Amino acid sequence: MSDDRARMDRAGTTPARSRQAPADNVQPARRIAYEVIAAVRESDAYANLLLPTRIQRAALGTADAALATELTYGTLRMQGFYDRVIALAANRPVSAIDPAILDVLRLGAHQLLATRVATHAAVNESVSLAKQVGSRSATGFTNGVLRTIARSSVEEWRERVLEGAVNVDDRLAAEYSHPAWIVRAFRQALKAEGHEDELADLLAADNMAAKVNMVALPGLATDADRERLGLADEFSPVGFVLDSGDPYHLVTATEGRVRVQDEGSQIAALALSRAKPIVAGERWLDLCAGPGGKAALLASEARAGGAELVANELVPARATLVRTALQALPETVPVWEIDGTTIGQTHADTFDRILLDAPCTGLGALRRRPEARWRKQPKDVADLAGLQSGLLDAALLALKPGGILAYVTCSPHTAETRAIVALAVRKAGGSVTALDTAAVVQSFSAANLDLPADTGSVQLWPHRHGTDAMFITLLQRAP
């Protein structure tokens, strides 16, 4: 038995010491990456919100900030694959490893298998982390596991991991680091469009870093604002891709006239605002507006056409975010805090256009929120279905006759998308019809989206369009 294996057999399951912050002798980017990964596990933190704060607080330079980002997101994305590697290297299930030490091992595995970080740096600094967050014996365990991992290439580890897969779905789940139930859900969504053969491409795209998309608010962003941006988005007529620099500095410098927003979210908002010409005096509603990005784009579109937008967000903290997002508008946009499922009773026949960006599992944004794939469960889909249906039924009642509603989710799961829309249309009994959403979206897109015909909806995809997997359906109430 090797010394490494002996230490591994004696350690790794001992409960960790208090979760004090790693010492400063650990390189700052690695320290911050570990802290964020640990916070995601311990307190359900959101990496995309916590990481920028930690980077700013530590005043990291550009190179260190980029490293911290890669280590954090890369580790979280590939956690499922790394756990299988670690289990093989440690000769025990990851459930038998202290959680804090497992975080250290995941971070170390990512450096060894997916980056150009030198082996000695990845192992030595991981051991230093283990000294801070684990028991004394866990230090040798960490050293032994990571040195075992370092002896084989990522291709060799992939082959060993895949040898243990029990079926096709488990094999895809292992290779592309997704839970098997999400693999099955994505296959079903692609099959609805006749593109089941693209499943591996979709799973691979989820593990790629998303580009930074910016939106220049129509009628508000100036030519000087746009000159600060990079290339125009491929599809959105108001979007750009930021090729370098700090996006949040741009947001501040332009007073919010330019903001970070995925191209898919831009297309979802524009599908409603450009479904037909705007008539001055129209009333629009963003029913579930938090955190406010789509509301800001809709408000600028409404303002340009002489319409008025009301934003609604039930959760007070998110309503505050909506108000902040809308500060770029010269006029005050009302923000309500009411239960969206009651809007059909309190404001029947009121709005010409309604955006229902329904609460959902967020499975379409796994590139940006990689930890979501490990948090969500199949039960979440069923739990959300009732709320989604209730919101859609209420929103349709709040439409004026002839009004248009955009039902949007950042999830491609058919139980959150097509099934919800089909049920609402059936319950409406002929008073609601689906518009040709693909034709509307293609009419303002700067390039061909290659959308399936005759589906009545639009499903965007990371692997095909480079956007989050946004689902959009336009529904019209009978005149």
C-alpha angles and dihedrals in degrees: 000000000000121000089245092053092046092054090046091053092052098045148036099072097070111110111259126248120249112310096250117167113271115263122265092250086079111089108263097238091053092044092053092045090053093047092052093045090050092048091051089056100038103040106014090250119175111241094208090058101037101042098061089049093051092046091051093046091052091047091226119187121240095268095047092045090053091049093049090050094049093046094048100044095035093052093047094046095050097036093116093054093043091050090058091048092048092049090054094045094046094040091228137083115270088238087071093056121089107259095233092051090046088057089053091049093049091051091047093047091054092053092048098044106030110026140053092244110136114257094236092051094048093048099039096048091044088054089050089053091049090054089058101044105027143048121282092257090053089068093068091042091054092047092050097047094048094046088052090051091047092057092070133051123245088252091056092048091048090054092051093047094049091049087067096052113119099205143353095280092048090050092053090044090053098044097044098032100239128129110259093241090059090049089055093046092051091048090054093049092050091045090058087065096040093251103110088132089069094066096106091048090052094049091048091050090055088062095053123092111258118238117247108256123194130192123212105210109237114247092010108058113083130218087254089055091052092049088063090061132079130234121340116261116263095240114008113081091210099042137096138186115235107221098186144354135053110309093201091056087058091050090053095043092053094042091240097307086118118041143166112268133150113247090237091058090050091052091049093055094043091051087067099038094047100037087105136349114293117247116210111253096032117147118223131189131201097199101190099025105163128154088017110231096118090041091058092051092045092048092053091048091048092048092052091054099042095254128128128231129208117194122206129194123165098199109078096215091051091045087058089054089051092053090050092050091051095053089093088071116091090221126057112257112209115242117199127195103205134130105270093212089067097051092097091059099040098039108023117172091003112119133062093201132017130188112206105188090178125212105259144159092274092226089146093066101054091126090064099032103035095167091062091078090063096043101048122083133191088253089065090065092054092044092053096046094076092050093046092051092046093051093047094049091049094046092052090054090051091057120099115238105281091021123139129229128193113209108200135177133175089222131080093204105130092219088062097040125026095020093053093048094046091051093050093049091050092049091049089063099216097321091103128051133184116244124217093270093176091057091050094050093044090051093068100027116112091220140023110282094195093226123178113255127235097021096111089223143067124233114188120200136203093223096045105032104018090237135109111278096266120176117207131183125172116211126187127202115225114260 
